[in-house]
Amino acid sequence: MASRTRINLGKRTQQQTATAESKGGAPRKGFMNYGTTSLKFYKFGDPGTIQDVNILPWKIGTKNHPAVVSGEMEVGEYDYVLDVWVHQKIGPNEEDFICPKKTYGKKCPCCDEADALWNEGTEESKKAARPLFSRRKCVYQVQELDEDFHAKSEEPKIFEVAHQNFSKDLQNKAAACMRGKGVVNFANTDEEGRVVSFQVEEAKMDGGRTYKKASNFEFNKRAEEVSDEVLDKCVSLDALMVVKTPDEIKDIMFGNSDSAGDSQDEEYQQEPDEDGSRSLEGEDGKDFDDPFPDQPTNLRRGSRPREQPEDAGPSEQPAQRQRPARQQQDDTQECPNGYHFGVDCDQKGLCYKCTEAMYNKCRACKDRG
């Protein structure tokens, strides 16, 4: 007998087809909610490839934009990059979230824990702290071009990349080309705008793994204007940010993030202050292996951080780490990271890069005062 009920499972069939190659597991929660846009993603090609793009301007849509919080820009103005600091793969669910300390000058429990571990001073504690540091990430909207600088499509694409793998050299080149007379306004839509051309390079991490980055930047004259059609399709990237409160960040660290909502409507009105929080730059969070995957101090595994004094500020250092009243620089040594040898030990963001021998000498010099 024929069924009298009409059942359409077309949508479910499409869902299952899309996950045919899945290895299982829930998707990692990111610092951007890309689910609200239909834009596709732009990625690096093979090493050695030359790529050409228009970096597109987009309108600031919320008061959460970091430059709006700092007072540098206003809602409704145009920007071309969302530049934020991100903690990556934190807690048992390995979630990503925007660092409120480095991005907004607010309290960040993850930074507090990273600082506490680092300041313990042991090699073990420093290795456990490294995965907790924030990384600088940049998000662009770009138009892909062919080798003659003509648009391949009128659809913009989202390009999310580690700062040091693209943005750092891009900005340095934009300034160097003008020889002290400003910068190349490559994102403009007028005659000053330029095609951004770069070569994809393969680089190696200390552990031997490889990643891709951009090098050999050039700015070329556009073959055609950026169309209104592609500009109209650009979205406000700041409206896609997932901004977490300190309590929600703690939930992520403890493994209770199911109860933590995405506080995208919270507006950070306070202007960021300069702080001494440490951070690392790396390629999409892959610059360090998890050194102690089973150790309870590693919050990537969802352990509970040590108790902090209630009145302790986010950048407060333990008493034994306070800089002595008298400081003398050892002129016979030079810090490989450009800091004051014997003065800035454990106080700067790149101290983690020192070899153990160099660190011990610097530490001893500092302790002598």
GIVEN-V255960 format. One record per backbone hydrogen bond with DSSP energy under -0.5 kcal/mol. NH is the residue of the N-H (numbers start at 1). CO is the residue of the C=O. Records with the same first field share a line. If there is no record, write none. Layout:
# GIVEN-V255960
NH->CO  CO
This chain:
# GIVEN-V255960
6->4
7->5
9->7
13->9
14->10
15->11
16->12
17->13
18->14
19->15
20->17
22->19
33->240
34->32
36->33
37->34
40->156
42->158
48->200
49->46
51->49  198
53->196
54->143
55->53
56->54  141
58->79
60->77
65->62
68->65
69->65
70->66
71->68
72->67
73->67
76->60
77->74
79->58
82->139
83->81
84->82  137
86->135
87->97
90->95
91->299
94->91
95->90
96->29
97->87
98->242
99->85
100->98
103->99
104->100
105->100  101
106->100
112->108
113->109
114->110
115->111
116->112
117->113
118->114
119->115
120->116  117
121->118
126->122
127->123
128->124
129->125
130->126
131->127
132->129
133->129  130
134->278
135->86
137->84  135
138->161
139->82
140->159
142->157
143->54
144->142
145->52
146->150
149->146
152->144
153->144
156->154
157->142
158->40
159->140
160->158
161->138
163->136
165->162
166->162  163
168->163
170->166
171->167
172->168
173->169
174->170
175->171
176->172
177->173
178->175
179->176
180->175
181->178
184->174
185->183
186->184
188->185
193->190
194->186
195->220
196->53
197->195  218
198->51
199->215
200->49
201->213
203->201  211
205->209
208->205
211->203
213->201
214->165
215->199
218->197
220->195  218
222->193
223->149
231->227
232->228
233->229  230
234->231
237->235
239->236
240->237
241->238
242->31
243->241
244->242
249->245
250->246
251->247
252->248
253->249
254->250
255->251
256->251
257->251
259->256
260->257
261->259
263->243  261
264->262
266->263
268->266
269->267
280->134
284->282
286->283
291->289
293->290
295->292
298->295
299->297
301->298
302->299
303->298
312->309
316->313
321->318
322->319
330->341
331->329
333->330
335->339
338->335
341->339
343->340
344->340
347->344
348->344
351->348
353->350
354->351
359->355
360->356
361->357
362->358
363->359
364->360
365->361
366->362
367->363
368->364
369->365  366
